[in-house]
Amino acid sequence: QVQLVESGGGLVQAGGSLALSCAASGRTFRSYAMGWFRQAPGMEREFVAVVTKSGMVTRYADSVKGRFTISRDSTENTVLLQMNSLKPEDTAVYYCAANSVSWKTSSSSSEYDYWGQGTQVTVSS
């Protein structure tokens, strides 16, 4: 069992930066690939980024590539999402998720086993 808690969301102007953090409880954190997804009002949940168990392999949605960076700190049981050059279209609730297939960089939300409660990110124009 893994419990996930996101933090770091807020209101920022376009062009600004935010860093989201996902704190994981449970000693099996290192056994999971960790992903970030987001959901805007009236839209389906969409993939943002994922990092494998080792931390060595990452994958990004085209819409955030070059602006967002995902990383993990296994000593602290956290996953970070550094978001730079934010745009109004990045506005959404951001969710952290854990995938027990630890080597896989899946973009499909159905493949993730555990989810956090989400944190709101709002980018003003």
Secondary structure as GFF3:
##gff-version 3
##sequence-region A 1 125
A	DSSP	beta_strand	3	7	.	.	.	ID=ss1
A	DSSP	beta_strand	10	13	.	.	.	ID=ss2
A	DSSP	beta_strand	18	25	.	.	.	ID=ss3
A	DSSP	three_ten_helix	29	31	.	.	.	ID=ss4
A	DSSP	beta_strand	33	39	.	.	.	ID=ss5
A	DSSP	beta_strand	46	51	.	.	.	ID=ss6
A	DSSP	beta_strand	58	60	.	.	.	ID=ss7
A	DSSP	beta_strand	68	73	.	.	.	ID=ss8
A	DSSP	beta_strand	78	83	.	.	.	ID=ss9
A	DSSP	three_ten_helix	88	90	.	.	.	ID=ss10
A	DSSP	beta_strand	92	99	.	.	.	ID=ss11
A	DSSP	three_ten_helix	109	111	.	.	.	ID=ss12
A	DSSP	beta_strand	114	115	.	.	.	ID=ss13
A	DSSP	beta_strand	119	124	.	.	.	ID=ss14
###
